[in-house]
């Protein structure tokens, strides 16, 4: 795949990742659907969409899901939903992808990737922005929601790294979604007394599963094998900015000074890592 096409696909893949935050936050804040039901409908509709796509094309043969990736996918989806009961879209996205970065870089270093001094400064700057966001104060997000979103980021980071070299991305993603179905049904049964359904909320959950999750993740799996773990981690940190803009325009959410400063630090760190890598490897 050519470099311009890879850049275009990577940028396009960030949009559905951002849209998941908008859909989840809007559903849980405005429609009354419970977080467990949102998670179940999202994962089940994602599995149905992907297997429909496979059936329609009839060309996908290699690769399948596995339980480790499926558990990581479920852990991300469930923690993501419950965290958004108390977090704004922008804050949740910044916490999520900050945790993704730390997880994927740690896994990349374990696999033998190395960072130079400038990249290390970039990572520390981004991490410092997240720490500043979580420091106690009136503008700090709820600790329980923040902890769940960080957990979701760790799970998504593991899932993204496991997508490297896993076979055909559509079939792998479909297999992982399918394996989450029995797990998410157990979650729904365990929360049976708290189920709250709403037509609009169900529509948001189905859109999140079938469109921004299933098709978005299939596209992301096309991109991930061609990136280092460090690059894949840092590029995803553009998503909080997209989410923040959408949160203001679509959800009427406020942007606090703390969030702005944290975002500047995180994005500044991204720029250092990406530009330094480009300098070392060439155009």
N, C-alpha and C positions, 0 to 999 in steps of 0.2 A: 504494500500500500504506500502511495506517495506521501511525502510529508504534508503538502497542502491538504490532501484529502483527510489525513489523520487528524490534523488540527481542526478541520471543519466538523468531522464526526465527533471529536471530543467536545467541542464547544456546543454542538447540538444536543449531545447526551446530557449536558448539565441542565437543560430546560425541564425535562420530566422529573429529574431529581429534585429540582426546586418546586415544581408543581405539587409534588407529594405533600410538602409542608403546607401549602395553601389549602389543599383539599382536606387534609386531616384536621387542621386547625379550624377551618370553617365548619366542618361537620360537627366536631365536638363542642364548639362554642355556640353555634347558632341553630342546630337542628335537633339536639336532644338524643342522638344515637349514642350508645355507650361505647367505650373504647374497645372492649372485647369483641363486640359485634362488628365494629369497624374493621378490626384486624382480621376477623374470620372472613368477612365478605371480600375484603381486599385480596387476601391470599387465594381464596377459592376462585374468584373471578379472574385473577391473574393466571392461575393454572388452566382454566377453561380457555382463555384467550390464546395462550401459547400453544396448547395442543390443537386448537382450531387452526392456528397458523401452520403448524406442522402438517396437519391433514390436508389443508388447502394447497400447500406447495408440493408435498409429496417427495421432497428432495433431501430432507434432513435425515441422516443415518447415524453419524458418529457422535458419541458422547451421551452421557446420561447423568441424572442427578445422583447425589450421594447424601447419606444421612448427616454427615458432619456439616456440609454446606447448607443443608436444609435446616438444621438446628440453628445455625448462625443467621440464616434468613428469617426464621421465625422469631428468634430473639430480638433481632433488629426491629421487625415489624411490630411486635407486641410492645416492647419498651418505647418505641417511637410514638405509638398511639397513646399510651398512658401518660407519657411525658407531656404531650400536648394538651392534656387537661388543664395544665397550670402555666404553660409557657406560651409566649407570643411566637408567631411563626419565625421571626428574625432571630430571636434569642435561641430558640430550639435549633435552628439550622446552624448557627455559629457553633454551638456546643457539639452538635452532631458531627459536623465535618472537621472540627478541631480534634475530636477524639479519633475520627477516621485517620487523620494525618499522623497522629502519634502512633497509632496501631500499625498502619501500613509501613511507616518508616522503620519502626522497631522490627517488624517482620522482614523488611528489606535488608536491614543491617545484619540480622541473624542469617540471612541467605547469602551474605557476602557483599552487598552493595556498600559503598563508602561515600561519605560526604566530606567536602573540603571545608576550610574554616569559614568561608563566606556562607556556604549553605547551612552550616551549623548555626551561625548567627541568625540566619533567616528562620530556621526552625525554632530557635529559642525566642525570637521576637514574636512569632505566631503563637507559641505556647504561652508567652507572657501576656499576650492580649487576652487569651482565654482565662488565665488566672485573674487578671484584673477585672474581668467581667463577673467572676464569681466571688470577689471579695465582699465581705459583709457590708450592708448599707441599704438605704431605702430603694435603690434601683437594682439591687441584686435579685436574680431570679430565685424562685422557691427551691430549696436545697433538694427536696425529694424529686421534683421534676427534672432538675439539672442532673442529678445522679442517674436517673433512668435514661435521659437522653445521651449522656456520656456512655452508658452501657450499650445503648443502641448503636452509637458510633463505633465502639470496639467490635461489636458483632458484624457491622457492615464492613469494617476494615478487613476482618478475617474473611468474610464472604468475597470481597473484591479480590484479595490476593489469591484465594483458592480458585478464582475464575481463570487464572493464567494457565493456558495449556490444557484446559479441561475437555477439549473436543469442540463440536459444533456449538456455538453460543446459544442458539435458540433452543436446541434440544436439551442442553445442560440446564438452562434456566427453567425450561418447562418441567424437567425432572425434579429440580429442587423445589419448585412451587408445588408440584403434585405431592411430594413427600411431606410438605408442611400441612396438608389438609387434615390428616388425622390428628396432628398435634394441636392445630387451632380449634378443631371441634372439641377436643378435651378441654381447652381453655374456655370455650363458650359454655360447656356443660358445667364446669366448675363455678361459673359466674351466672348460673341460670336465674337466680333470684334478682340479679341486677340488670337483666337484659332490658334495653329500651330501644325500640326501633322507630324509625321515621323515614317516610318515603324519600325525602330529599337527602337525608343522611345516608341511606342505602345507595342512592345514586352517586353521591360523592365517593363512597367506599368502592363501588363497582368501577367508577372511572379511575380511581387511584390504583386499583388492582389491574384492570384490563389494559389501560392506556399508559399512565405514567409509570407504573411499576413493571408490568409484564413486557411491554414493548420497549420501554425505556431501559430496563435492565438488559434485555437482549441486545440492544444497541451498545450499552456500556460493556458487555462481554465481548463485543466485536473490537472495542478499543483497548481494553485492559491488557490483553496478551502482547500488545505492541508497545506498551509503556513499562518503564521500570516501576517498582513499587513506590519509590520516592516521587516520581513524576505523577503517577496516578493519584497519590495522596494529595499532592499540592494543588493539582488542577481542580480537584473537587472543592477546594476552599473558595472558589469563585461563587459557589452556590449560595452561601449566606447573603451575598450582596444582591443577587437576583431575588432571593426570598424576601429580603428587607424591602426592596423596591415594590415587589408585589404585595407585601403586607400592608404598606401604606396605601397603595392604589386600590387594592381589591378588598382588603379586610379592615381598612381604616384604623390600623394599629399605629401607636406612637413610636417614634424613634428617640431613645434617650441619649444623652451625651455619653454615658458610659458605653452604650452599645456602639456608638459611632467611633469612639476612641479605640475600643477593643477591635472593631472591624478594621480600622486603619492599621493597627499593629499586626493583625493576622494577615491582611492582604499585603502589607509591606514585606512580611516574612516570605510569603509566596513569591513575590516578585524577585527577591534575592535568590531563592532556590532555583527558580526557573531560568532567570537571566544568567546566573552563574553556570548552570548546566549547559545552556546554549553556548556560552563563551568557551567552555571546555570541550564540547563535542563538535562545535561548528554548526553552521546553518544547515 
